[in-house]
Amino acid sequence: MSQRFEPEGLWSGKELKNWEKDSFNFFRLWGPLILVSGVAGGLGAYVFRALIILNQDIFFGFIGGHGVPVIFLPVIGGLIVGPIIYKYASEAWGHGVPEVMESLRTRGGKIRSRVAIVKILASSVTIGSGGSAGREGPIAQIGASVASVVGSVFHLDERSLKLMVMAGASAGISGTFKAPIGGALFGLEVLNKEIRTTDLIVMALSSLVGYGVSVALLGPGPIFLAQDLQFNDADLPFYLLLGVIGGFASYLWTRSLYGVEDLFAKFRIQRKWYSPFLGAWVVGAVGLMFPESLGLGYSVINSFFKQDLPVHLVTGLALFIFLLLLAKLATSAFTIGSGGSGGIFSPSLFMGAMLGALFGMGVDALFPSISPGYLSYALVGMCVIFAGSAKAPFMATIIVAEMARNFTMLPALFLASVVSYLISGPGSIYMFKVERTVGQNIPDKYLGTPQPPAMALMIYKALRSRKATKTKDIKQVYKNK
């Protein structure tokens, strides 16, 4: 973007008249582009959600209603998705977000126009047929793809095109999760990593437009029903401990996902037209025992918050939550790791909610007089796995609060997110994909060899150093004798 379009006057100490002139030129260029990217993101979120519901009705309503067992539904979905991606757009494999990051780093923000269509079709079938994946990756890639095409039509230079792509992705995130601040933070914290004021303005405004379009089409209601949960300062030590546990859990989630990718690469069946079909057999088998682990899982999370669970589950609730956590880990890793099209955000929220609920039950049992109840920990747990795995503690904090419309829990959410971020070890679940070079079977430097989480590594080195010092002292004593 040409220098004259950046409103430097306000932040660089120029005279007011110069700032007014620069700002006018800035908004004259970016006003229409912000509107286009925001509307595209909001509409994309609406269409994507509608297609997921349509596919759920087809697979679980029509096909499942005619007696087809649950185990075969993800398999049929994988058989549809694989050939579409393989033939028309290889960028649609897996998450979606790493592909946007890769386009920003290696192709100047250019994304093929067909990617949006292929991604929205493949992801809606994957999730609608029971695949355990999220909406954030697909909608970010869809919004980014549309914005990239529009930016190319306007002949934007490389920096402006990159900013346009990030704005489109932010609008998509904002629209699909009804989280305007979280959408803007996604562009800054996950995609950009370098905060500039002009970038913030563009992504924030685009995110607000995407949010407005989504609310107009879908209504203003929250996604999660946790508005009644209250924050208490005395519970902060427990939330800190939950962040520690979440850091290790996010490391396990990252290792599991790329472990499945490595397994498929080892047998030379990665990114083939039949790869999602093979992974879907594991997804369907686990889903046969735990159908709650299939799909997005938002209805299951809301059942917890409403405490609207079947009686036979309540009696063994802790065991059920633990098994469901493992089931979700397996279905998510095999859905995305085998090449199914979908994001990692919703699985992270689901597993975090289960982890937080388990932790809260333990606190309830040990400290019944002061515990706020396991539901509060379930809400805070929703942010810890994503914060640690995606290295996005600010976005994780804000977007969970926005999705639940509960801002009283912000201190707990922020503390747990930051601690999980610090504990989880180096690298993000998105950057690992970029470092592997998208579309190639190249192991990255972190996941080629097991890399302990940061805190565990520090403890290990400290113990090893202490042991080495004691051994050296003992040898010195014998030498002196």
C-alpha positions in Angstrom: 0.0 0.0 0.0 1.4 3.4 -0.9 2.7 5.4 2.0 0.2 8.3 1.4 -2.7 6.0 2.3 -1.4 5.3 5.8 -2.7 7.7 8.5 0.7 8.3 10.1 -0.1 11.8 11.2 -2.1 10.7 14.3 0.6 8.3 15.6 3.8 9.9 14.4 3.4 13.4 15.7 2.6 15.2 12.4 0.4 18.3 12.4 -3.3 17.8 12.6 -4.0 19.0 9.1 -1.6 16.4 7.6 -3.3 13.7 9.7 -6.7 14.7 8.4 -5.5 14.6 4.8 -3.8 11.2 5.3 -6.8 9.7 7.0 -9.2 10.9 4.3 -7.0 9.3 1.6 -6.7 6.1 3.7 -10.4 5.6 4.1 -11.1 6.6 0.5 -9.1 3.6 -0.6 -9.9 1.2 2.2 -13.5 2.1 2.9 -14.9 0.1 -0.1 -12.4 -2.7 0.4 -13.3 -3.1 4.1 -17.0 -3.2 3.2 -16.5 -5.9 0.6 -14.2 -8.1 2.8 -16.5 -7.7 5.8 -19.7 -8.5 3.8 -18.0 -11.5 2.1 -16.8 -12.8 5.5 -20.3 -12.4 7.0 -22.1 -13.9 4.1 -19.6 -16.7 3.9 -20.2 -17.6 7.5 -23.9 -17.7 7.0 -23.7 -19.8 3.8 -21.2 -22.2 5.4 -23.3 -22.7 8.5 -26.4 -23.3 6.3 -24.5 -25.9 4.3 -23.4 -27.7 7.4 -27.0 -27.9 8.6 -28.1 -29.1 5.2 -25.4 -31.9 5.2 -26.3 -32.9 8.8 -29.9 -33.3 7.6 -28.8 -35.4 4.7 -26.4 -37.6 6.5 -28.0 -38.0 10.0 -31.6 -37.3 8.9 -32.1 -39.0 5.6 -29.2 -41.5 5.3 -29.1 -42.4 9.0 -32.9 -42.3 9.1 -33.0 -45.2 6.6 -31.1 -47.5 8.9 -27.5 -46.8 7.9 -25.2 -47.2 11.0 -23.4 -44.1 12.4 -20.0 -45.7 11.6 -20.7 -45.4 7.9 -21.7 -41.7 7.8 -18.2 -40.2 8.2 -16.9 -42.8 5.7 -19.4 -41.7 3.1 -18.5 -38.1 3.8 -14.7 -38.9 3.4 -15.4 -40.7 0.1 -17.0 -37.5 -1.2 -14.5 -35.0 0.2 -11.3 -36.7 -0.9 -11.8 -36.7 -4.6 -13.1 -33.1 -4.6 -10.1 -31.7 -2.9 -7.6 -33.9 -4.7 -8.9 -32.9 -8.2 -9.8 -29.2 -7.7 -7.9 -27.5 -4.9 -5.2 -29.2 -2.9 -5.1 -26.1 -0.6 -8.4 -27.4 1.0 -6.7 -30.3 2.8 -6.8 -30.1 6.6 -7.1 -26.9 8.7 -7.3 -24.0 6.3 -5.6 -21.4 8.5 -2.0 -22.7 7.8 -2.8 -22.5 4.1 -3.7 -18.8 4.5 -0.5 -18.2 6.5 1.5 -19.9 3.8 -0.1 -17.8 1.1 0.8 -14.7 3.0 4.4 -15.8 3.4 5.3 -17.3 0.1 2.7 -16.0 -2.5 2.1 -12.4 -1.4 -1.4 -13.2 -0.3 -2.6 -14.6 -3.6 -5.2 -17.4 -3.3 -6.9 -19.1 -6.2 -10.5 -18.2 -6.6 -11.7 -21.8 -6.7 -10.4 -22.4 -3.1 -13.4 -20.7 -1.5 -15.9 -22.9 -3.4 -14.0 -26.2 -2.8 -13.3 -25.4 0.8 -16.9 -24.5 1.7 -18.2 -27.7 0.0 -15.6 -30.0 1.4 -15.7 -28.7 4.9 -19.5 -28.6 5.1 -19.6 -32.3 4.0 -16.8 -33.3 6.4 -18.5 -31.7 9.4 -22.1 -32.5 8.3 -21.3 -36.2 7.9 -19.9 -36.4 11.4 -16.3 -35.5 11.0 -14.8 -33.9 14.1 -13.5 -30.5 12.9 -14.2 -26.8 13.4 -15.5 -23.9 11.4 -12.6 -21.4 12.0 -10.2 -22.9 9.5 -12.6 -23.2 6.6 -14.3 -19.8 7.1 -10.9 -18.1 7.5 -9.8 -19.6 4.2 -13.1 -18.8 2.5 -13.0 -15.2 3.6 -9.3 -14.8 2.8 -9.8 -16.4 -0.7 -12.7 -14.0 -1.6 -10.7 -11.0 -0.3 -7.7 -12.1 -2.3 -9.7 -12.3 -5.5 -11.2 -8.8 -4.8 -7.8 -7.4 -4.0 -6.4 -8.8 -7.2 -9.2 -7.2 -9.2 -8.3 -3.8 -7.6 -4.6 -4.4 -8.5 -3.5 -3.9 -4.9 0.3 -4.1 -4.2 1.6 -7.0 -2.2 1.4 -5.4 1.3 -2.2 -4.2 0.6 -3.2 -7.6 -0.8 -1.9 -9.3 2.4 -3.8 -6.9 4.6 -6.9 -7.5 2.5 -6.5 -11.3 2.9 -6.2 -10.9 6.7 -9.2 -8.6 6.8 -11.3 -11.2 4.9 -10.2 -14.0 7.3 -10.9 -11.8 10.3 -14.4 -11.0 9.0 -15.1 -14.7 8.5 -14.1 -15.6 12.0 -16.1 -12.7 13.4 -19.2 -13.7 11.5 -19.2 -17.4 12.2 -18.5 -17.0 15.9 -20.3 -13.7 16.5 -17.0 -12.4 18.0 -16.0 -9.0 16.4 -13.0 -8.4 18.8 -11.9 -12.1 18.6 -12.1 -11.9 14.8 -9.8 -8.9 14.7 -7.4 -10.5 17.2 -7.3 -13.6 15.0 -5.9 -11.6 12.1 -3.4 -9.9 14.4 -2.3 -12.7 16.7 -2.5 -15.7 14.5 -2.0 -14.5 10.9 0.0 -11.3 11.2 2.2 -11.5 14.4 3.3 -7.9 13.7 0.8 -5.3 15.0 0.6 -2.1 13.0 -2.1 0.5 13.7 -3.3 0.6 10.2 -3.6 -3.2 10.1 -5.6 -3.0 13.4 -8.0 -0.4 11.9 -8.6 -2.4 8.7 -9.1 -5.8 10.5 -11.2 -4.3 13.2 -13.6 -2.5 10.8 -13.8 -5.5 8.5 -14.5 -7.8 11.5 -17.2 -5.4 12.7 -18.9 -5.5 9.3 -18.7 -9.3 9.2 -20.2 -9.4 12.7 -23.0 -7.1 11.6 -23.9 -9.2 8.6 -23.9 -12.4 10.7 -26.1 -10.9 13.4 -28.5 -9.5 10.8 -28.9 -13.0 9.2 -28.6 -15.3 12.3 -29.7 -13.1 15.2 -27.7 -11.8 18.2 -28.0 -14.8 20.5 -24.8 -16.3 22.2 -23.3 -19.5 20.9 -22.7 -20.9 24.4 -25.3 -20.7 27.3 -23.0 -19.7 30.1 -24.1 -16.2 31.0 -24.9 -17.0 34.6 -21.4 -18.1 35.6 -19.7 -15.6 38.0 -16.1 -14.9 38.7 -14.6 -14.9 42.2 -11.0 -13.6 42.9 -10.4 -16.4 45.4 -10.6 -19.0 42.6 -7.7 -17.6 40.7 -5.2 -20.2 42.0 -7.4 -23.0 40.7 -7.7 -21.3 37.3 -3.9 -21.0 37.2 -3.6 -24.7 37.9 -6.1 -25.4 35.1 -3.9 -23.4 32.8 -0.9 -25.5 33.6 -2.9 -28.7 32.9 -4.3 -27.1 29.7 -0.7 -26.4 28.5 0.2 -30.1 28.7 -3.1 -31.0 27.1 -2.6 -28.6 24.2 0.8 -30.2 23.6 -0.8 -33.6 23.5 -3.5 -32.4 21.1 -0.8 -31.0 18.7 1.3 -34.2 18.9 -1.8 -36.4 18.3 -2.9 -34.4 15.2 0.5 -34.5 13.5 1.1 -38.0 14.7 -1.8 -39.1 12.6 -0.4 -37.1 9.6 3.0 -38.8 10.1 1.3 -42.1 10.2 -0.4 -41.5 6.9 2.9 -40.2 5.4 4.8 -43.2 6.6 2.5 -45.5 4.6 2.5 -43.1 1.6 -1.2 -42.6 1.8 -1.2 -38.9 2.8 -3.1 -36.4 0.6 -4.5 -39.1 -1.7 -8.1 -39.0 -2.9 -8.9 -41.8 -0.5 -7.0 -40.5 2.6 -10.1 -38.9 4.3 -12.0 -42.1 3.5 -9.4 -44.2 5.4 -9.3 -41.8 8.4 -13.1 -41.7 8.5 -13.3 -45.4 9.5 -11.6 -44.6 12.8 -13.9 -41.6 13.2 -17.0 -43.7 12.6 -15.9 -46.5 14.9 -15.3 -44.1 17.8 -18.5 -42.2 17.0 -20.4 -45.5 17.2 -19.5 -45.7 20.9 -19.5 -42.0 21.5 -21.7 -40.1 19.1 -21.2 -37.0 21.1 -17.6 -36.8 19.8 -18.8 -36.3 16.2 -19.3 -33.0 14.4 -18.8 -29.6 16.0 -20.0 -30.7 19.5 -21.5 -27.3 20.5 -24.8 -28.9 21.4 -23.0 -31.2 23.8 -21.2 -28.3 25.5 -24.5 -26.4 25.9 -26.0 -29.6 27.4 -23.4 -29.4 30.1 -24.0 -25.7 30.8 -27.7 -26.3 30.9 -27.1 -29.5 33.0 -29.5 -31.2 30.6 -27.9 -34.6 30.4 -29.5 -38.1 30.4 -29.9 -39.6 33.9 -27.7 -42.6 33.1 -24.8 -40.2 32.2 -25.1 -38.1 35.3 -24.5 -41.1 37.6 -21.1 -41.7 36.0 -20.5 -38.2 34.7 -16.8 -37.9 35.5 -16.0 -41.2 33.8 -18.1 -40.3 30.8 -16.4 -36.9 30.4 -13.0 -38.5 30.6 -13.8 -41.1 27.9 -15.5 -38.4 25.8 -12.4 -36.3 26.0 -10.3 -39.1 24.7 -12.9 -39.9 22.0 -12.9 -36.3 20.8 -9.1 -36.3 20.7 -9.2 -39.4 18.5 -12.0 -38.4 16.1 -10.5 -34.9 15.7 -7.0 -36.1 15.0 -8.1 -38.7 12.4 -10.6 -36.3 10.8 -8.1 -33.5 10.2 -4.9 -35.5 10.2 -6.1 -37.8 7.4 -6.9 -34.8 5.2 -10.5 -34.1 6.1 -11.4 -30.4 5.6 -12.0 -28.5 8.8 -10.4 -26.4 11.6 -9.0 -27.2 15.0 -10.8 -24.5 17.0 -14.0 -26.3 17.7 -12.3 -29.6 18.8 -10.0 -27.5 21.0 -13.1 -25.8 22.6 -14.8 -29.2 23.1 -11.8 -30.9 24.7 -11.0 -27.9 26.8 -14.6 -27.9 28.2 -14.3 -31.6 29.1 -10.9 -31.0 30.6 -12.2 -28.1 32.6 -15.2 -30.0 33.8 -13.1 -32.9 35.0 -10.8 -30.5 36.8 -13.8 -28.7 38.4 -15.2 -32.0 39.6 -11.9 -32.6 41.4 -12.0 -29.2 43.0 -15.6 -29.7 44.0 -14.7 -33.0 45.7 -11.6 -31.6 47.5 -12.9 -28.1 48.3 -16.7 -28.2 48.3 -17.2 -25.1 50.5 -15.3 -22.7 48.2 -15.6 -24.3 44.7 -17.7 -22.3 42.2 -18.8 -25.5 40.6 -17.4 -27.5 37.7 -19.3 -25.4 35.0 -17.1 -22.4 35.7 -14.0 -24.5 35.1 -15.6 -25.9 31.9 -16.0 -22.4 30.5 -12.4 -21.4 31.4 -11.2 -24.8 30.1 -12.6 -23.9 26.7 -9.8 -21.4 26.1 -6.7 -23.2 27.5 -6.2 -25.9 24.8 -6.6 -23.4 21.9 -4.4 -20.8 23.6 -1.6 -23.3 24.1 -1.8 -25.0 20.8 -2.4 -22.0 18.6 -0.2 -19.6 20.7 -3.0 -17.1 20.8 -3.8 -16.3 24.4 -5.5 -13.0 23.7 -7.7 -14.3 21.0 -8.6 -17.4 23.0 -9.6 -15.2 26.0 -11.7 -12.7 24.1 -13.4 -15.1 21.7 -14.6 -17.5 24.4 -16.0 -14.6 26.4 -17.8 -13.2 23.3 -19.2 -16.6 22.3 -20.6 -17.1 25.8 -21.5 -13.4 26.2 -19.9 -13.7 29.7 -17.3 -11.0 30.3 -17.3 -11.4 34.1 -15.0 -14.4 33.7 -12.4 -12.5 31.7 -9.7 -12.5 34.5 -10.0 -16.3 34.8 -10.0 -16.8 31.1 -7.0 -14.6 30.6 -4.9 -16.1 33.4 -5.6 -19.7 32.3 -4.8 -18.8 28.6 -1.5 -17.1 29.4 -0.3 -19.9 31.7 -1.3 -22.5 29.1 0.6 -20.5 26.4 3.7 -20.5 28.6 3.5 -24.2 29.5 2.7 -25.7 26.1 6.2 -25.5 24.6 7.5 -23.9 21.4 5.7 -23.5 18.1 2.0 -23.3 17.3 -0.3 -25.9 15.8 -0.7 -23.7 12.7 3.0 -22.8 12.2 3.9 -26.5 12.4 1.9 -27.0 9.3 3.5 -24.1 7.5 7.0 -25.2 8.5 6.2 -28.7 7.0 5.7 -26.9 3.7 2.0 -27.2 2.9 1.3 -30.1 0.6 4.6 -31.9 1.2 5.5 -34.6 3.7 8.4 -32.8 5.4 8.6 -33.2 9.2 9.2 -30.0 11.1 12.0 -29.6 13.6 9.8 -29.8 16.6 7.6 -32.7 15.8 10.2 -34.9 14.2 11.5 -35.6 17.7 9.3 -35.4 20.8 9.7 -32.0 22.3 8.6 -31.8 25.9 6.5 -28.8 27.0 8.4 -25.8 28.1 7.9 -26.2 31.9 8.6 -29.9 31.8 11.8 -29.2 29.8 12.9 -26.7 32.4 12.3 -29.1 35.3 14.1 -31.9 33.4 17.1 -29.8 32.8 17.2 -28.5 36.4 17.1 -32.1 37.8 19.7 -33.2 35.3 22.0 -30.3 36.2 21.5 -31.0 39.9 22.3 -34.7 39.4 25.4 -33.8 37.3 26.6 -31.4 40.0 26.2 -34.1 42.7 28.0 -36.7 40.6 30.8 -34.2 40.0 31.0 -33.4 43.8 31.2 -37.1 44.7 34.0 -37.7 42.1 35.9 -34.7 43.5 35.6 -36.2 47.1 37.0 -39.5 46.0 39.7 -37.8 44.0 40.7 -35.8 47.1 40.9 -39.0 49.1 
